[in-house]
Amino acid sequence: MPLIILSLSSIYCPGSNKKGGIVSLVPSATEILISLGLSKSITGITSVDGSIDSTEIVGDMLSVSFERIYSLKPDYVILTLPLQKNIYTELKNHNIKILTIKDPKNIEELFEIIDTIGSTFSRKKRALYVIDSLRKEIEQLHVDTLIDVYVEISRNPFYTIGKNTFIAQGLSIIGLKNIFDDVETGYFPVSIEKIYKKSPEIILLLYPNADVNEVKKRIGWNRIKAIKSNKVFTIKRINQLLRPSVNFFQGLKELKNKVY
């Protein structure tokens, strides 16, 4: 998902009222900012982020209160395009600085985002340190063997991931091969018949309130290898695997521990 970041005056001139600073309208960007030591510079976030002390919620990812954003007088705003194109246009018309970052298709593009955010907010060295640490973590997570996995990101209708996603590449690090890596589309609906035909060895559920037992009881799914071997998983914080941020690798670590 593309990101747009509003720079915070507090980054350069911290103030007691915390005016200025960064308004992040993309949760993954918010997590990256925090990892770079910029949490105190964040003045506005979305309701999807949860809560950060002394930070105002300005809306969700698709609908924001422009009055709240303008009242914060941010130095920068972070957006994702094309999802937030309408928000981008409105802010641009009011001469607000915007940093846009495209949705990463792989791990290297995620590292480029971290580097860009670090450079923009005078945290270049910190960004390089974070990236280097994540590369070392990848080495520790790496598994040579590959096991077929079906990733379900929605059950009504069934949605999964294709080849060009950071999720698919991340899973391959821990030895899980996306059964739909022959599909160029990032995210797409999939039929039950195609899942049957692929018969994955592992099923990974990445959506709110995912019920492992419900999947095991689905009519006809007992023919799938993952069901036969009781290999249906989810993780405690699914956003760790859905958001392209530094926390993605913690999600991989948790999943690896469950699978092996």
ZAMARGU-4260 file (C-alpha; in steps of 0.2 Angstrom, whole numbers, plus 5000, padded with zeros to 4 digits):
<rodrens>
0) 5000/5000/5000 | 5007/5017/4995 | 5012/5029/5010 | 5011/5047/5012 | 5020/5055/5027
5) 5018/5073/5034 | 5034/5079/5042 | 5033/5085/5060 | 5040/5101/5065 | 5044/5092/5081
10) 5057/5082/5072 | 5067/5098/5070 | 5060/5110/5082 | 5051/5100/5096 | 5037/5110/5104
15) 5027/5107/5120 | 5010/5108/5110 | 5017/5095/5097 | 5010/5105/5083 | 5018/5101/5066
20) 5027/5085/5064 | 5021/5069/5055 | 5003/5064/5051 | 5004/5046/5045 | 4989/5039/5036
25) 4997/5022/5033 | 4999/5010/5048 | 5014/5002/5041 | 5023/5019/5039 | 5018/5023/5057
30) 5027/5007/5063 | 5042/5011/5053 | 5042/5029/5060 | 5042/5021/5078 | 5056/5009/5074
35) 5067/5025/5068 | 5064/5033/5085 | 5051/5046/5078 | 5036/5041/5089 | 5036/5058/5097
40) 5036/5067/5080 | 5020/5058/5075 | 5005/5070/5078 | 4991/5061/5069 | 4987/5043/5064
45) 4972/5033/5058 | 4960/5023/5069 | 4968/5007/5061 | 4984/5011/5071 | 4977/5009/5088
50) 4983/5022/5100 | 4999/5032/5102 | 5001/5043/5117 | 4997/5062/5113 | 4993/5058/5095
55) 4977/5062/5087 | 4966/5050/5077 | 4961/5059/5061 | 4950/5046/5053 | 4953/5029/5044
60) 4963/5025/5029 | 4949/5030/5017 | 4940/5044/5026 | 4949/5057/5036 | 4944/5073/5045
65) 4953/5087/5035 | 4949/5099/5048 | 4959/5089/5061 | 4974/5087/5050 | 4974/5105/5046
70) 4973/5110/5064 | 4988/5099/5067 | 4998/5110/5055 | 5009/5095/5050 | 5026/5097/5042
75) 5023/5081/5032 | 5009/5068/5029 | 5011/5050/5024 | 4999/5042/5011 | 4997/5027/5000
80) 4992/5028/4982 | 4981/5025/4973 | 4971/5020/4988 | 4971/5037/4995 | 4971/5047/4979
85) 4957/5058/4985 | 4965/5062/5001 | 4981/5066/4992 | 4972/5078/4980 | 4964/5088/4994
90) 4980/5089/5004 | 4990/5094/4989 | 4978/5108/4985 | 4982/5115/5003 | 5001/5115/5000
95) 5004/5102/5013 | 5020/5092/5010 | 5017/5074/5006 | 5028/5059/5005 | 5021/5045/4994
100) 5028/5027/4995 | 5022/5013/4984 | 5016/4996/4990 | 5031/4985/4991 | 5031/4969/4980
105) 5046/4962/4989 | 5057/4963/5004 | 5070/4974/4995 | 5057/4987/4991 | 5052/4987/5009
110) 5070/4991/5014 | 5069/5005/5001 | 5054/5012/5010 | 5063/5012/5027 | 5078/5020/5019
115) 5067/5034/5011 | 5057/5038/5027 | 5074/5038/5037 | 5081/5050/5024 | 5066/5061/5024
120) 5066/5063/5043 | 5085/5064/5046 | 5086/5046/5052 | 5097/5040/5038 | 5109/5031/5050
125) 5096/5023/5060 | 5087/5017/5045 | 5103/5009/5038 | 5105/5001/5055 | 5087/4994/5055
130) 5089/4987/5038 | 5105/4979/5042 | 5097/4971/5058 | 5083/4964/5047 | 5094/4957/5035
135) 5103/4947/5049 | 5086/4942/5055 | 5082/4935/5038 | 5097/4924/5039 | 5092/4917/5055
140) 5074/4914/5049 | 5080/4906/5033 | 5074/4888/5029 | 5080/4878/5014 | 5066/4866/5011
145) 5050/4872/5003 | 5032/4867/5009 | 5017/4872/4998 | 5006/4884/5007 | 4989/4892/5004
150) 4987/4909/5011 | 4969/4915/5014 | 4967/4933/5017 | 4948/4933/5016 | 4935/4919/5017
155) 4919/4927/5010 | 4924/4927/4996 | 4940/4917/4996 | 4955/4929/4993 | 4973/4924/4992
160) 4990/4931/4987 | 5000/4930/4971 | 5018/4930/4966 | 5021/4949/4967 | 5019/4952/4985
165) 5031/4955/5000 | 5020/4942/5009 | 5024/4928/4997 | 5043/4932/4997 | 5043/4933/5016
170) 5035/4916/5017 | 5048/4908/5006 | 5061/4914/5018 | 5054/4902/5031 | 5052/4888/5019
175) 5034/4891/5013 | 5030/4891/4994 | 5014/4900/4989 | 5004/4888/4979 | 4998/4903/4968
180) 5015/4910/4964 | 5012/4907/4946 | 4999/4921/4947 | 5006/4939/4943 | 4992/4948/4952
185) 4995/4953/4970 | 4979/4949/4978 | 4964/4940/4970 | 4949/4930/4973 | 4951/4911/4971
190) 4939/4896/4968 | 4938/4881/4980 | 4941/4870/4965 | 4958/4878/4962 | 4962/4876/4981
195) 4957/4858/4980 | 4968/4855/4964 | 4983/4863/4972 | 4980/4853/4989 | 4992/4863/4999
200) 5002/4855/5013 | 4999/4871/5025 | 4985/4883/5026 | 4988/4900/5033 | 4974/4911/5039
205) 4977/4930/5039 | 4961/4939/5043 | 4952/4945/5059 | 4944/4931/5069 | 4950/4917/5059
210) 4944/4900/5065 | 4956/4886/5062 | 4943/4873/5067 | 4930/4881/5055 | 4942/4878/5041
215) 4945/4860/5046 | 4926/4857/5046 | 4923/4864/5028 | 4913/4853/5017 | 4925/4843/5005
220) 4941/4851/5012 | 4946/4835/5021 | 4954/4830/5004 | 4967/4844/5006 | 4984/4838/5013
225) 4984/4852/5026 | 4968/4846/5033 | 4973/4828/5033 | 4989/4832/5043 | 4981/4846/5054
230) 4992/4860/5047 | 4981/4875/5048 | 4988/4890/5056 | 4986/4908/5060 | 4996/4920/5071
235) 4991/4931/5086 | 4994/4948/5077 | 4989/4945/5059 | 4994/4963/5054 | 5012/4958/5057
240) 5011/4948/5041 | 4999/4959/5032 | 5008/4976/5034 | 5025/4979/5025 | 5034/4986/5040
245) 5048/4981/5052 | 5036/4970/5062 | 5033/4959/5047 | 5048/4948/5052 | 5042/4945/5070
250) 5026/4938/5062 | 5037/4927/5051 | 5046/4921/5067 | 5030/4917/5076 | 5024/4907/5061
255) 5040/4898/5059 | 5039/4892/5077 | 5022/4885/5074 | 5025/4876/5057 | 5041/4868/5063
</rodrens>
